[in-house]
Amino acid sequence: MSKEKNIEIQEKEQKVDGQTVSEFVMGNTSLGKIKADGKRFVVTYPSGEEFHTSNKATGVDALIREFHLHHS
């Protein structure tokens, strides 16, 4: 039987150089950050690797997927 685990991810917004950056955290662990870059979004993983996407929701999905890939 599989157990379904619910996780809670919090979005913390902060201003960096006049630009809003959203950091996504689960407990004390950072999943990464997302910031707007014109019409696109820049997703930054905790490793420093960056990924560009056309919408914020896709960026959040990528952060969660990357976290589960390396922490399962």
C-alpha positions, 0 to 999 in steps of 0.5 A: 500500500502506498502512503500519500504524504501531504507536504506544505510549501511556503512562498516567501517574497522579498525585494532584491535590488527593487525586484520581487523574488519568491523563495519556496521553502518546505520546513527549513529547506529551500526548494529554490527561487523564482523571479520575473524577467520581463515576460519570462521567469527565472527559476534558481535551484539551490545548487545555483543552476538556472532554468527559464520558463514562461509562467510561474506555475511551471517554475514551481512545478520544476522546483518541486520535481527537482526536490523530490528527485534528489530527496526521495 
